[in-house]
Amino acid sequence: MRPVLYLLVAMIVMSLAFWAYRENYRTQDALNEMEAVQQEIASLREELLVLSAEWNYLNRPERLRELLQLNADRLGLAPITSDQFVGSSKIDYPPPPIKGPPRRPENFVPPEEGAITDADHPPSQEESP
């Protein structure tokens, strides 16, 4: 019985060693993948900084004024002046919707003289759903 037990223990130890070997390589692969992703993130951040600097360089006000002056004939652009604005009183707003008296339902029956209606008696707390 002892040799079978020794063989069983040896098989368990070998299987655990194999499992640890595989886990070691999986961990190394995961670490390498994480490092590659971090390098990609760093390169994308650097590219974003370069693009942001280029955008700021191209949108300098003095450069845009110069481009406007060079292409003013073709574009037909002119500076904005104060006479191009109007007061809010000169804006035509649509008229408000016309509200007429509320319509009665088709099957409306007027209450009898002296009868108590729902309007005379508001619902109490117990009656409301």
Number of C-alpha atoms within 10 A of each C-alpha: 5 7 8 9 10 11 11 12 12 12 12 12 12 12 12 12 12 12 11 12 11 12 12 12 11 12 11 12 12 12 12 12 12 12 12 12 12 12 12 12 12 12 12 12 12 12 12 12 12 12 12 12 12 11 11 11 11 12 12 10 11 10 12 12 13 11 11 16 13 11 12 13 10 8 10 8 11 10 4 8 7 6 6 6 8 9 6 8 7 7 8 7 8 6 6 6 6 5 6 6 5 6 6 8 7 6 6 7 8 6 9 8 6 6 8 10 10 8 7 8 8 10 10 7 7 6 7 7 4
